[in-house]
């Protein structure tokens, strides 16, 4: 393998090892970099516009077995908190056959846009969703299909465009 290096950077071994600090170096396609899959993984999905009525769903397939550690939502549009017209966020582990029902998020007002107990949506702002308090519900197997749902109750004041969800997991 050719030992190419950027001008002004000296090294004797072109392979990286654990704990190596790189400042101003150029990494080429032959360099070895450990994947973060050993510690955990994240997956992001952009759903369809959250409509003013009904359910707006997005789906994710778990990359490997693990435990969800956080769920984050962000949309382009703000939505005021309201006790009559609000969104309820949920994530359900449908398993691999589509028949599962484990709730990954807490079924509480914290995961709503209610004025009482919930939180309004701010435009382009990340919002952490509250996970289920039962540890067994947070576990996923490789290949599990997760349904992320934004369920509108009543008629929302406006749609929420470009909803994006990020789910973070530790590896089992």
N, C-alpha and C positions, 0 to 999 in steps of 0.2 A: 504494500500500500504506500502510495506517495505521501511524504510528510509535508503537506502544505500548511502554511501558517500565514496569518496576516502580518504585515510589516510592523516591526517593533514588538512582536509577541514571541517569546522564546519558550519552547517546551521540548521535552525529550521523548515523551510518549503520547501518541495521538489519541489514546483511549482515555475516557473519563472514568474515574472510580468514585465510589460513594464518598461524599464529604468534600469533593473538589469544588472550589469556588472559582467562578469564571468572571473576569472583568474585562470587557472590551474584546473578547475572543469571538471568532467566527466558527460556528459549528457546521460541519458538512454532513452529507448523508451517510458517511461511514462511521461517524462518531457513535459511541454507545451511551445512551442515556436511559436510566432506569425509569420505568413507567410508575405513575403514582397509583396504579391499580392495587398494589400491595397494601396501601393504606385506605383507599376509598375511591369513590368515583362520583361524578356529578353528571346529570343529564338535564338538558334544557329543551323545552318544546314551546313553540309558538302556536297558540290555539287560534281558532276563528274568532271574529269579533263577538264579544259577549252581547247578546241581543237584549232588548228591553224586557222581554218575557221569555219564559221557558228555560231549558237547560242548554248550556254551551259546554261541550265536552272536548277533551284532548286526551290522547293515549300515549303511554310510554311503556317500553318493554325493558325490564330490569336486565342490565348487562351481565350481572353476576350475583351470586347470593350475598346478602348483606342486610344491614339495618338502616332505615332512613334516619338521618340525623337533623335534617332541616328541610323545609319547603318554603320557597320564596315566590311571590307573585309581583309582577309589575305590568302596568298597562299605560298606554299613551294618554288616556283621558282620565280626568278626575271624576269622581262620583261622590256626591254628598251623602252623609249618613242619614238614614231615614228608617223609622221603625215599621213602616207599612210597605215601602218599596225598597227592597234590599237584595244583595247577593249573599248567598251562602256558599262557601268553598268547601269541597270535600275531595278526598282521594281514596279510592276503593281498590284494593288488591283483588283483581278478578281471577288470579291464579293463571295457570296455563290452559285450562279448559274453558275459561270464561265464566265460571260459576261461583267464584270466590266472593266473599262479602266483607273481608277484614277492612275496617276503616283506619286509614293511616293518620287522618286528622281528627282532632277532638270535635265532637258534635256539640259545640258550645257557641255562644254569641261572639266569642273572640274571633271566630272565623267567618264573620259576617260584616256587612256594611250597615248594620243597625245603629241607630243613634244611642240606644241603651245597650251597652256591653260590646258593641262592635267598633269598627273604625272606618271612617271615610277613606276613599281611595284618592291619593294625590297623584297627579299626572307624572309619569316617568320616574316614579319613586318605588324602590323595592319595599315590599311589605312581607314580613315574616308571618307565616301561618303557624298556628298552634298544633303540635303533634298530639296524637292520641296518648293518653296516660298509661295504657296497657302495653307493656313491652312486647308481648307476643304479636300484637297487631302491627308493629313496626318492622317486622322481619319479612324479607322478600327472598324468593328463590330465583336463580338465574332463569330468565325467560318468562317470569311473571308479567302479566299485562296489567298496568295500572291505569285506572280511569280517573282523570282529573276533571272535576265538574264545578262550574260556576252556575248555580241555580238561582234564577231571578224569582223573587216572590213579589207579587203585585206587578206594577209596571215601572221599571227604572226610569229615572229622569233623562238618561241618555245611554247610548251604547258605550262600551269600553273597547277601543280598537287595539290591535296588536298585543293581546294579552300574552305574556311570556311567563312560564313557570320554570323554576330551577329546583331540582330535587337533589339533595346531597346524601350520600350513603357511606357507611363504613363497610368494609368487606368482611364477610364471615370467616 
